[in-house]
Amino acid sequence: MADATTTAGTTRPGAADEGATAGAAKCKSVGCYTINFGETDAASGSLQSAFAKYRQEKAKALELRAGPAKRERSDDEKQALREKFLARCRHYLGVPYKKRYFDEGTPEYESPIFLDCCGLVRRVMWDLQEDFGFRLGGWNQAYQWDTLADAEVSDPSQLKPGDLVFYAGDYTRPSAKQQKFRMVHVEVWLGGETGEATLGARWKKGKVSEFPSYKFESSSWGNVEMHFCSLEPWLRGECMPKHTHMWRMRSFEWMRNEKSVFSDAAGESAGGPAAEEGEGEHCQMQEQAAGSDSDDEDEPTA
């Protein structure tokens, strides 16, 4: 269970003794969770008004999770949103995969954020949730594929920059827990000069990078099947998995807020859910004890 530590908009137990002033965020601790009630009015200090603001914020968050009311975007609007998505993906170029794979004292180890393959997609979608009109769920690439499965195309030549490339495969390690739908990895389609370039977090000891081709061999998984999916449903403001029973919200999901420890900061990693030490900012990916990350170990280039 996560500790109630200081984050943007939350306070840890005892923080009031360290100089909290009137007008600061008022929080109430429940066990080891800290619930944020928003910023209070500095003049009145009214907990009631703070709670009212908190409820408004939660209503907005739930609205984003539920998705928008049906409103058709024009082709121009969808293209602009696609380009915004792609630009935001490139914003994270150079972000390291996970802290544990880098030496202490290196710039990568000290990075404020770490992103694996599905974490990159999720982070970008969370950044742009107001633009898309919904908040992508916190599950990994299997869930992401499930929301786009009906938009799958048969050949990569049908893809546009910003579409997603999913890799289905079987983990080679006997103890590894296999992924739902066998989905082990995801990258963002670029096309580029090679006609098959992608962007993503491919290597455990690497960073978010652009690659000349989506094709590569992994020592972590085999029996690979490619799934090429258009981003079109998300561009229309639609995010509904085909297998809804597989993605149920936890009992405290409604309490989550970006400013509290109930936030989706602990979204699923490429390897699935778990409980590991926090690393980075929003996308603190957590690896299941018996599982494996979706991405391969770095291999010699020779």
Beta strands, then each sheet from edge to edge (+ up, - down):
strand 1: 25-30
strand 2: 33-39
strand 3: 152-153
strand 4: 164-171
strand 5: 183-191
strand 6: 197-200
strand 7: 209-211
strand 8: 221-229
sheet 1: 1+ 2-
sheet 2: 3+ 8- 4+ 5- 6+ 7-
end
